[in-house]
Amino acid sequence: MTEMIEELEEKRARQNAEAERRKRLRDELNDKTRQWADKRDHLNAQVRKLIDEANLRRENRDRLNAEVREAKAKRDEWNRKFNECSETVQTLRREKMPKDGVPIRRIRAELRTLEKKHMTSVLSPDKERALVEQMSGLSSKLQAMEKELEQFSEVRAAEKEAREAKDNAEKFHMQVGELAEKAQSEHDAMLKLYEEGDALRREADQAQEKFIETKLAADEEHREHIEHIRQVHDFDKLISGIRDKTRRAKREKDETVAKREAEEIFERFKNGEKLSTDDIMVLQKSGYL
């Protein structure tokens, strides 16, 4: 019986050692699980921050694009106004200029042709001098015609209106460029933030996969720990039962021996033998007295 108990205790010790090993592994895996969860949560927080910033950039881009459309509409409106004013100016110029005179636009075109020739052609000194004199004459004539036209208030007013329309068109054209550049900058920043967010989200997804992997492994180690603990308890019950049975058997044996001894003493007592104090105590304990 002693050998059986020793064997059971040895098996119990092995199960208990395995239970402790599983417990350590479970705790280590739970620590890793918390680490992966912390990393996942940190990455997801960064992703949310980047997405919020990217959405803000998108709102800015959309607002700037709306302003671009408005500036384009105003630029186009002022360009139409400039074209209308230019036509009015040309009409007034034709009306005010002498009917038999050369139109100003023709003189301007001829002067531009001569200026281009002077800049691009290789001329002899005499030809160059003649060309310069011709250009000077046309320029003087053009200035005189312009000065003559300035005497007419209608022409001056139309030209002023045309200049204002052109200035406004150029102003809004510059706004279109500036706003479009800002909108593109916001768009590029938005795309970059979304790309960074996607990269971090992939990292967060990988951390989530590791979290699940280590959590399942930790749960498995916990189940193994509980199973080995259950087996330890089973061995405890079995060993305790064997020991109880051994103690009962020993007690029953002792009681049998004591009863036999009491019977022998009682027989001696009945036969008139003198009993010792110990004999009397045995008889009292056994219920004979």
Secondary structure, 3 states (H helix, E strand, C coil): CHHHHHHHHHHHHHHHHHHHHHHHHHHHHHHHHHHHHHHHHHHHHHHHHHHHHHHHHHHHHHHHHHHHHHHHHHHHHHHHHHHHHHHHHHHHHHHHCCCCCCCHHHHHHHHHHHHHHHHHCCCCHHHHHHHHHHHHHHHHHHHHHHHHHCCCHHHHHHHHHHHHHHHHHHHHHHHHHHHHHHHHHHHHHHHHHHHHHHHHHHHHHHHHHHHHHHHHHHHHHHHHHHHHHHHHHHHHHHHHHHHHHHHHHHHHHHHHHHHHHHHHHHHHHHCCCCCCHHHHHHHHHHCCC
